[in-house]
Amino acid sequence: MDVSAVLIQLKPDVLENVEAWKEELNARKDEAIETLRVEGVHVESWFHLELEGNDYLIAYMRADDIAKAEQIGKASNFSIDQVHKQFKSNWMKVFPATLLVDLENKSDEVE
């Protein structure tokens, strides 16, 4: 299982676009989850953060293979993925994070 996280610096004054993107994804949640299934992604989470007057997003992903998931996503024809690709125009810079610790409680899994 691969784990990935990035910090995304947003362009100034795009929070209303972030809100619209969030609402679109939540309204089309079943479609978005179907794209995750196709990509082999188990978890994708997004967070908003404001630091010193600048807006950022934190994106977290857990997938079978992150590189493969990203490749499938880039080639996707799902209309919800087109919404996400358009949303990227609000991004100024992406800072990859380095995984330091990854703990997973597997005691709840049925054997």
C-alpha positions as CSV (number, residue, x, y, z in Angstrom):
1,M,0.0,0.0,0.0
2,D,1.4,3.4,-1.0
3,V,0.7,6.6,1.0
4,S,1.1,10.2,-0.4
5,A,0.4,13.7,0.8
6,V,1.0,17.1,-0.7
7,L,0.6,20.7,0.4
8,I,-0.9,22.9,-2.3
9,Q,-0.5,26.6,-2.2
10,L,-3.6,28.2,-3.8
11,K,-3.7,31.4,-5.9
12,P,-5.0,34.4,-4.1
13,D,-8.8,34.9,-3.8
14,V,-9.9,31.5,-5.1
15,L,-11.7,30.2,-1.9
16,E,-15.1,30.5,-3.6
17,N,-13.7,28.1,-6.3
18,V,-12.6,25.8,-3.6
19,E,-16.0,25.8,-2.1
20,A,-17.7,25.2,-5.5
21,W,-15.3,22.3,-6.2
22,K,-16.0,20.8,-2.7
23,E,-19.8,21.0,-3.3
24,E,-19.5,19.5,-6.7
25,L,-17.5,16.5,-5.4
26,N,-19.8,16.0,-2.5
27,A,-22.9,16.2,-4.8
28,R,-21.3,13.6,-7.1
29,K,-19.7,11.5,-4.4
30,D,-20.8,8.1,-6.0
31,E,-19.1,9.1,-9.3
32,A,-16.0,10.3,-7.5
33,I,-15.7,7.1,-5.5
34,E,-16.1,5.1,-8.7
35,T,-13.0,6.9,-10.1
36,L,-11.1,6.0,-6.9
37,R,-12.0,2.3,-7.4
38,V,-10.8,2.4,-11.0
39,E,-7.5,4.0,-9.8
40,G,-6.9,1.6,-7.0
41,V,-7.3,4.4,-4.4
42,H,-8.6,3.4,-1.0
43,V,-8.6,6.8,0.7
44,E,-8.4,10.3,-0.7
45,S,-8.8,13.2,1.8
46,W,-8.6,17.0,1.3
47,F,-8.1,19.7,3.9
48,H,-8.0,23.5,3.8
49,L,-5.4,25.4,5.8
50,E,-4.8,29.1,6.2
51,L,-1.2,30.1,7.1
52,E,-0.1,33.8,7.5
53,G,-2.9,35.0,5.2
54,N,-2.3,32.4,2.4
55,D,-4.6,29.5,1.6
56,Y,-3.4,25.9,1.2
57,L,-4.9,22.5,0.6
58,I,-3.5,19.3,2.0
59,A,-4.3,16.2,-0.1
60,Y,-3.8,12.7,1.4
61,M,-4.0,9.5,-0.6
62,R,-3.7,5.8,0.2
63,A,-3.6,3.5,-2.8
64,D,-2.4,0.2,-4.1
65,D,0.1,2.1,-6.3
66,I,0.2,5.9,-6.2
67,A,2.1,6.3,-9.5
68,K,-0.4,4.0,-11.3
69,A,-3.3,5.8,-9.7
70,E,-2.0,9.2,-10.9
71,Q,-1.4,7.8,-14.4
72,I,-5.0,6.4,-14.6
73,G,-6.4,9.7,-13.3
74,K,-4.5,11.8,-15.9
75,A,-5.9,9.6,-18.7
76,S,-9.4,9.5,-17.2
77,N,-12.5,10.3,-19.2
78,F,-14.8,10.5,-16.2
79,S,-16.5,13.8,-16.2
80,I,-15.9,14.2,-12.5
81,D,-12.1,13.9,-13.2
82,Q,-12.5,16.8,-15.7
83,V,-13.9,18.9,-12.9
84,H,-10.9,18.1,-10.8
85,K,-8.4,18.8,-13.7
86,Q,-10.1,22.2,-14.2
87,F,-9.9,22.9,-10.4
88,K,-6.1,22.6,-10.6
89,S,-6.0,26.0,-12.4
90,N,-6.5,27.4,-8.9
91,W,-3.2,26.0,-7.7
92,M,-0.1,28.1,-7.4
93,K,2.5,25.5,-6.2
94,V,2.5,21.9,-5.0
95,F,4.9,20.8,-2.2
96,P,5.3,17.0,-1.9
97,A,5.4,15.7,1.7
98,T,7.8,13.0,2.9
99,L,6.3,10.1,4.8
100,L,7.9,9.8,8.2
101,V,5.5,7.4,10.1
102,D,2.6,5.4,8.8
103,L,0.6,3.5,11.4
104,E,-2.4,1.3,10.5
105,N,-4.6,-0.5,12.9
106,K,-5.4,-3.8,11.3
107,S,-6.9,-5.4,14.4
108,D,-10.4,-4.5,13.2
109,E,-10.0,-6.5,9.9
110,V,-11.8,-9.9,9.7
111,E,-9.5,-12.7,8.9
